Amino acid sequence: MKYDRILIRYGEMTTKGRNRNLFVRRLKDNVAEKLQAFPNIKIEYMRDRMYVLLNGEPHEPIIDKLKTVFGIHSFSLAMKCNNELNEIKETALAAVQQLAHEGKTFKVSARRVDKQFPYGSNELNHEIGAHILRNTDRLTVNVHEPDINVRVEVRKDGTYVTCRDIPGPGGLPVGTSGKAMLMLSGGIDSPVAGYLAMKRGLEIEAVHFFSPPFTSERAKQKVVDLVKKLTMYGGTIKLHIVPFTEVQQTIYKHVPNEYSLISTRRAMLKITDALRQRHRALAIVTGESLGQVASQTLESMFVINDVTTTPILRPLVSMDKTEIIAIAKKIDTHDISILPYEDCCTIFTPRSPKTKPKKEKVVHYESFVDLQPLIEKAVANTETMVIDENFAAEDGFEQLF
């Protein structure tokens, strides 16, 4: 007897009310997309749990995939049997025997959901525990801190047995909170912001500003690789590459050096907001952390934000750099982010940027040059690619109209 299914437990979704089914169905769709390489599986779901029926498919690679699906609190390999005591005992024994159990401790945690079943939870604990002890070597009972917790749940449709809980990533299913545009540089912070945005159920599209010849094709490829990492958690993601050279050079020619960074950020936000409208997103996500650099002081954020009324989401706003780096390492974007291929923001950073800019001053400086035609041109010439986990560089760009 082998594990024949994986039991998925919901996390925060269990707090939802009438709209819970919307979250559950989206999770089911996300799981199905993630496991499309396993054609024999079948997914069954209900309000309080979900099952992946293996139907002969290997469970280890499926487990690895499920670890990256937001909305899953935890999951376990499971066996199902009929509601008959001897069959339940044999199934529990088989579940334990498939683990490395010698010299370890265990307990049985039985739960009788089907109140018509003639044995209570305590009776089940005793009967199943005694059967396991009689038929295994060097396995002892520890009801307080066991190495193996044999969970037995008797439901009307059958009895389910699990022995090992595997933590999921938590959060909400991607797509249940709407869509937002992620301003994605080649640095450490913005990919982490994208990851955390998806964890809260957002579908994201990434926007990157590219300034050739000052930034190289390798810098562009670096961003493509970062998006590809994020697709492990969010499925297919669109990446929009904005030609930004002309806008950036114009700003640095006409706006005083200490205000050029603020004006550049304002132009980036205007372009991202235009793309947001075109792609029907509801918010913009950035990797800003309060006080980390000159453009991320509260005064700078106030002046930059003045160009739009669109919600700006900053998942990293209260995080230390060490916390951000730890997440970047966990999601495997850190080593890509530190590759020495600079983005447009790094190359054009002024020597002494203003940390407490005045809105009146930046508006005054920008009044001497009409940036709007350049911004509209950049939006019109933006290129996009659709990236998934199997994306290859030769798949290339296509222009948006």
Backbone hydrogen bonds, N-H to C=O, Kabsch-Sander energy under -0.5 kcal/mol:
donor,donor_aa,acceptor,acceptor_aa,energy
4,D,78,A,-1.5
5,R,78,A,-1.5
6,I,52,V,-1.8
7,L,76,S,-3.1
8,I,6,I,-0.5
8,I,50,M,-3.6
9,R,74,S,-3.3
10,Y,48,D,-0.6
11,G,71,G,-0.8
14,T,11,G,-1.9
15,T,12,E,-2.0
16,K,13,M,-1.6
20,R,17,G,-1.8
22,L,19,N,-0.8
23,F,19,N,-1.2
24,V,20,R,-2.5
25,R,21,N,-2.7
26,R,22,L,-1.8
27,L,23,F,-2.4
28,K,24,V,-2.5
29,D,25,R,-2.3
30,N,26,R,-2.4
31,V,27,L,-2.7
32,A,28,K,-2.5
33,E,29,D,-2.3
34,K,30,N,-2.2
35,L,31,V,-1.9
36,Q,33,E,-1.1
38,F,35,L,-2.1
41,I,38,F,-1.3
42,K,53,L,-1.6
44,E,42,K,-0.5
44,E,51,Y,-2.5
46,M,49,R,-2.3
50,M,8,I,-2.0
51,Y,44,E,-3.4
52,V,6,I,-2.4
53,L,42,K,-3.4
53,L,51,Y,-0.7
54,L,4,D,-1.9
54,L,52,V,-0.6
55,N,4,D,-0.6
57,E,54,L,-2.0
62,I,58,P,-0.6
63,I,59,H,-2.5
64,D,60,E,-2.0
65,K,61,P,-1.6
66,L,62,I,-2.3
67,K,63,I,-1.3
68,T,65,K,-1.7
69,V,66,L,-1.5
70,F,68,T,-0.7
70,F,233,Y,-0.5
71,G,170,G,-2.9
72,I,69,V,-1.3
73,H,9,R,-2.3
73,H,71,G,-0.6
74,S,9,R,-1.1
75,F,166,I,-2.2
76,S,7,L,-2.2
77,L,164,R,-0.5
78,A,5,R,-3.0
79,M,161,V,-1.9
81,C,159,T,-2.2
84,E,82,N,-2.3
88,I,84,E,-2.5
89,K,85,L,-2.6
90,E,86,N,-2.2
91,T,87,E,-2.1
92,A,88,I,-2.5
93,L,89,K,-2.1
94,A,90,E,-2.4
95,A,91,T,-2.1
96,V,92,A,-2.0
97,Q,93,L,-2.5
98,Q,94,A,-1.0
99,L,96,V,-2.0
101,H,99,L,-1.4
103,G,138,R,-1.3
104,K,101,H,-2.0
106,F,140,T,-2.0
107,K,148,I,-1.7
109,S,150,V,-3.0
110,A,108,V,-0.6
111,R,152,V,-2.6
113,V,111,R,-1.0
113,V,154,V,-1.7
114,D,154,V,-2.2
115,K,113,V,-1.1
117,F,114,D,-1.9
124,L,120,G,-2.2
125,N,121,S,-2.5
126,H,122,N,-2.1
127,E,123,E,-2.8
128,I,124,L,-2.8
129,G,125,N,-2.2
130,A,126,H,-2.5
131,H,127,E,-1.7
132,I,128,I,-2.2
133,L,129,G,-2.4
134,R,130,A,-2.2
135,N,131,H,-1.0
136,T,133,L,-0.9
140,T,104,K,-2.0
140,T,138,R,-0.5
142,N,106,F,-2.3
147,D,105,T,-0.5
148,I,105,T,-1.8
149,N,163,C,-0.9
150,V,107,K,-2.9
150,V,148,I,-0.7
151,R,149,N,-1.0
151,R,162,T,-2.8
152,V,109,S,-2.3
153,E,160,Y,-2.6
154,V,111,R,-2.8
154,V,152,V,-0.5
155,R,153,E,-0.8
155,R,158,G,-2.4
158,G,155,R,-1.2
159,T,81,C,-2.8
160,Y,153,E,-2.5
161,V,79,M,-2.6
162,T,151,R,-2.3
163,C,77,L,-0.6
166,I,75,F,-3.0
168,G,73,H,-2.5
170,G,72,I,-2.5
172,L,199,K,-2.6
175,G,201,G,-1.9
176,T,173,P,-1.9
177,S,201,G,-2.6
180,A,203,E,-2.5
181,M,283,A,-2.4
182,L,180,A,-0.5
182,L,205,E,-3.1
183,M,181,M,-0.6
183,M,285,V,-2.7
184,L,182,L,-1.0
184,L,207,V,-2.4
185,S,183,M,-0.6
192,V,188,I,-0.9
193,A,189,D,-2.2
194,G,190,S,-2.3
195,Y,191,P,-2.2
196,L,192,V,-2.5
197,A,193,A,-2.2
198,M,194,G,-2.3
199,K,195,Y,-1.7
200,R,196,L,-0.9
200,R,197,A,-0.7
201,G,172,L,-0.6
201,G,198,M,-2.1
202,L,197,A,-1.8
203,E,178,G,-2.8
205,E,180,A,-1.8
206,A,238,K,-2.7
207,V,182,L,-3.1
208,H,240,H,-3.0
210,F,208,H,-0.6
210,F,242,V,-3.0
214,F,211,S,-1.1
215,T,211,S,-1.3
220,K,216,S,-1.4
221,Q,217,E,-2.6
222,K,218,R,-2.0
223,V,219,A,-1.4
224,V,220,K,-2.1
225,D,221,Q,-2.5
226,L,222,K,-1.8
227,V,223,V,-2.4
228,K,224,V,-2.3
229,K,225,D,-1.7
230,L,226,L,-1.9
231,T,227,V,-1.7
232,M,229,K,-1.3
233,Y,230,L,-1.8
234,G,230,L,-1.8
235,G,231,T,-1.7
237,I,387,I,-2.7
239,L,385,M,-2.9
240,H,206,A,-3.2
240,H,238,K,-0.5
241,I,239,L,-0.5
241,I,383,E,-3.4
242,V,208,H,-3.3
242,V,240,H,-0.6
244,F,210,F,-3.1
244,F,242,V,-0.7
245,T,210,F,-0.6
248,Q,244,F,-2.6
249,Q,245,T,-2.9
250,T,246,E,-2.0
251,I,247,V,-2.1
252,Y,248,Q,-2.2
253,K,249,Q,-1.1
254,H,250,T,-1.8
255,V,251,I,-2.9
259,Y,256,P,-1.7
260,S,256,P,-0.9
260,S,257,N,-0.8
261,L,257,N,-0.6
263,S,259,Y,-2.3
264,T,260,S,-2.4
265,R,261,L,-2.3
266,R,262,I,-2.0
267,A,263,S,-2.0
268,M,264,T,-2.4
269,L,265,R,-2.3
270,K,266,R,-2.1
271,I,267,A,-2.3
272,T,268,M,-2.7
273,D,269,L,-2.3
274,A,270,K,-2.0
275,L,271,I,-2.3
276,R,272,T,-2.4
277,Q,273,D,-2.1
278,R,274,A,-2.0
279,H,275,L,-2.2
280,R,277,Q,-1.0
281,A,276,R,-2.3
282,L,179,K,-3.1
283,A,179,K,-0.7
284,I,311,P,-2.3
285,V,181,M,-3.3
286,T,313,L,-2.4
290,L,317,V,-1.6
291,G,296,Q,-2.7
292,Q,289,S,-2.4
296,Q,293,V,-1.9
297,T,294,A,-1.0
301,M,297,T,-2.6
302,F,298,L,-2.1
303,V,299,E,-1.9
304,I,300,S,-2.8
305,N,301,M,-2.7
306,D,302,F,-0.6
306,D,303,V,-0.5
307,V,304,I,-1.4
308,T,305,N,-2.0
313,L,284,I,-3.4
313,L,311,P,-0.6
317,V,314,R,-1.7
319,M,316,L,-2.2
324,I,320,D,-1.9
325,I,321,K,-2.7
326,A,322,T,-1.9
327,I,323,E,-1.7
328,A,324,I,-2.4
329,K,325,I,-2.3
330,K,326,A,-1.8
331,I,327,I,-2.3
332,D,329,K,-0.7
333,T,328,A,-2.3
334,H,328,A,-1.5
337,S,333,T,-2.5
338,I,334,H,-1.7
339,L,336,I,-1.5
341,Y,339,L,-2.0
342,E,340,P,-0.6
344,C,209,F,-0.7
347,I,343,D,-1.9
348,F,344,C,-1.8
349,T,346,T,-0.9
354,K,258,E,-2.5
362,V,358,K,-1.9
363,V,359,K,-2.3
364,H,360,E,-1.9
365,Y,361,K,-2.7
366,E,362,V,-2.3
367,S,363,V,-1.0
367,S,364,H,-0.5
368,F,365,Y,-1.2
369,V,366,E,-1.4
371,L,369,V,-1.1
375,I,371,L,-2.5
376,E,372,Q,-2.7
377,K,373,P,-2.0
378,A,374,L,-2.3
379,V,375,I,-2.2
380,A,376,E,-2.4
381,N,377,K,-1.9
382,T,379,V,-1.1
383,E,241,I,-2.3
384,T,398,E,-2.6
385,M,239,L,-1.9
387,I,237,I,-2.9
387,I,385,M,-0.6
391,F,388,D,-1.8
395,D,392,A,-2.3
396,G,393,A,-1.6
398,E,384,T,-2.2
400,L,382,T,-1.9
